[in-house]
Amino acid sequence: MARPYTVIFSTATIDGRIASKTGYSRLSCEEDFDLQHELRSWADAIMVGSNTVLVDDPSLTVRRSTGISPIRVVIDSKLRVPPKSKVFDSKAPSILVTTREWDEKALKPYTNRGVKILRAGIKKVDLVEALRLLHGLGVKRLMVEGGGRLNYALLSRGLVDEIWITFAPEVFGAGVSIFHGEGVDGEQEKILLHLTKTKTLCGGWLHARYSVIAPRLPLY
């Protein structure tokens, strides 16, 4: 298998929440936004899940840094994301990754907007296959701005190389976690990280970068 070098970028409270129980998620400060857009300009493609698009309707373009906006990649096994979403506009190329069940008629509203379709998996997107297909299209560097489920699904399958997290000086106590999934037992199964860098932003936000030790599939 060949896959892109993959970096997850997220901003969270110190208790690991990227959104509150009501969906509030404005946690970044100005310097954090700058880092986010610098990483976008580094990436060949940027990936999000369908729920992120439904909640935030992001454009996922580079606006606070020099460089070309990356390909926008949306993971959507159920075609929940409206074709008129900003992520599918003409400001940058877009790819919809879905499953093999959908026929050309169902996908036509997307292809009419110039969206490229990739099919991976049955009923649920196979992320290993999806990243292999993206690599085949020339995506060597992938940034992920996913919700908790996409972040965890990629990380637990060994598809992530680095994690960049900015911790905001806030506590939610409940809400959406950075990583959410079936979980590991912590004894026989572990997800191991190595802290490589820390930096204080805006006088109170802490930016931390981790290298993934395990699980981690080889790039080639």
Secondary structure, DSSP 8 states (H G I E B T S, - for coil): ----EEEEEEEEETTSEEE-TT-------HHHHHHHHHHHHH-SEEEEEHHHHHHH-------SSSS---EEEEE-TT--S-TTSGGGSTTS-EEEEE-TT--HHHHHHHHTTT-EEEE-SSSS--HHHHHHHHHHTT--EEEE---HHHHHHHHHTT--SEEEEEEES---SSSEESS-SS---SSSS--EEEEEEEEEETTTEEEEEEEEEES-----
